Amino acid sequence: MSVKAFKLVSAVEREMLMGDKNYINIECIECCGKNLYIGTNDCFIYHFLLEEKVSTAGKITFAATKQLHKYLGLKKPVSELKAASALTRLLVLCDNTITLVNMMNLEPVPTGARIKGAVTFTLNENPVSGDPFCVEVCIISVKRRTIQMFMVFEDRVQIVKEVFTPEQPCAVAVDGYYLCLALTTQYIILNYNTGVSQDLFPYCSDEKRPIVKRIGRQEFLLAGPGGLGMFATVDGISQRAPVHWSENVIGAALCFPYVVALDDEFITVHSMLDQQQKQTMPFKEGHILQDFEGKVIVATNKGVYILVPLPLEKQIQDLLASHRVEEALVLAKGARRNIPKEKFQVMYKRILQQAGFIQFAQLQFLEAKELFR
């Protein structure tokens, strides 16, 4: 049974980006605070300011205002964008080279600092250096079976480590010293400091697109065999049951307590608390799904949309209204980490009371008695 957990709201219409130029496609997105950056197939970066507006009826809309756009001078697509807000830098991957540009005017840094030979890259959100004016970048190198770690400063880059992998890596996520890697035939955890690696489970990257996503401290979400979304810690164990996705998931994002997945026809929402599928939204031609500081953004080749979560209290009340007491209580307990303690206790007592009356009305007296207690 479904729950309305998210609403899909348009953020950037195609006309704002491409006017009548049909050949322009969105290749990648990055969102940092109110700044939305879009990289396109014709080597442009667009910078928009996103303003969230709430109507008197509580309806949320987004107004995107174009700030500027910049041509990078190559005939290649912009394949990845990552913001390093502490440095006011945007890291731009185009033609196997990561360039540092200013987040506000999109101008390259005067020193010309860049990282060459990158197939794809990611930032370490749990950095080990302790330097606030540096970001740690992990790249899959164009050199076969090689991962490289860099420290990126405002105007210079410095290689820290080069690690060789047993097979060709095709996707990576980082947490501290731990790399979670999708190789050609399997996922592994590799500590790049000690060189110790641990196999997770087999996976064929020729048949499906691997997904490797850091979802919290020392924990990753992976697209596993048989259409399963698998959780794995850096110790190589799973502390949560998997979620059942479709076989052809393109992207995944986390918005606690939900895991959101995108395939070629739908956006699906699963609960991390009971692994059940809670919501399905038809969404054709989607090819990007990412979360940025809790904001879940999905994009087609031509437009950008935001998945706006409904307040957890509203979701709990909807579940109680349809007499789904067990699910409502699971969600209420899971909401504890999102709500201040005093407010949570008041809310939780009220929910237990409502749930008790529902059980009482269904003549489930023992269950009702426990809840009233």
C-alpha positions, 0 to 999 in steps of 0.5 A: 500500500502506498504512502505519499512521501514526496511530491515532484516539483519542477525546478528548471524548465527546458526553455530556461536552459536551451530555448529552442536548441533541441540538441542541448542535453543535461549531462550532470547536476550539482546543488549547493545551498541555493546554487544549482549547476548544470553541465551540458553535452555542448560543454556549457555550465549553467548557474541558477539560484533556486528559491523555494516558495511556500504558498498560504495553502502550504504548496511548495514551488521553486523559482530558478533564476539564471545567473550566468553560463560559461562555455568551457571551450571544448567539443566534449560534454561536461560529465561531472560537477562537484561543489567544494563550498569551503573553497568556493570552487566547483570541480568540473570533469570534462574530457578526462580533466578536472578543472577548478572554477570559481563557484560564482563567476565560473572562471578557472582558477588563475594558477590553472590547477587541474587533475588530468586522466580522470574517468570519474571522481568523487569527494570524501565527505568524511575527510582524513586530513583535518584541513578545512581549506582542502577537499579530498578527491578520489578519481578512477584513473584512465590508467588501467586498474588505478585509483588516485587520491588527491588533496585539492586546495583553492588554487592547487592540487596534490596527489596523495596516494595511488592504489591498484585494484584487482580488476578495472573499477567503474564506480567509487564512493569514499568514507575516510580511508575506505573506498567502496568500489564496483569492479568489473565482476564484484563490489569490494571495500578497500582501505587505501591507507593499509591496502587491505581489501574485502570482497562484498558480493559479485556483480556484473558491470557489463550487464547493469550500471553499478551504483555505489553511494555513501549514505552515512558514516562508514556505510554504503548503498549498492545496486546488488544482484537480483534487483536488490538495494544492498547496504554494506558497512566498511567492515563488509557486513550489512546492518539493514535488510535490503530493499527490492528495486527493479532490475534496471535501476539507474540511480539512488538517493537517500532522504531518511527514512527513505531510499529513492530509486530511479529506473527508466519508467518510475521513481520508487520510494522504499522505507529503510525502517521496514524495507517496504515500497511506499510510493511509485511515481511514473517518470519517463526519460529520467537519467539522473537522481541525486541527493544534495544536503537532503534535497533530492533532485531528478533530471531528464535530458531536458529538465530538472525536478525536485522531490519535496518530502511531505512532513513526517507528521502528515505521513504518520497521520495519513497512515493512522487514517487508513488504520495502518497502525504498525507502519505508523508506529515504525515511521514515528519511531524512525522520525526520532532522529529528525525531530527535537527530543521534547517535540518528539515525545509530545508527538509520539505520545499523541500517536500512541494514543491515536493508535490505541483508539484505532486498535480498541475500535477494532476490538484488539483490546490487548494491543490497545491496552499496551498502546494506552499504557 
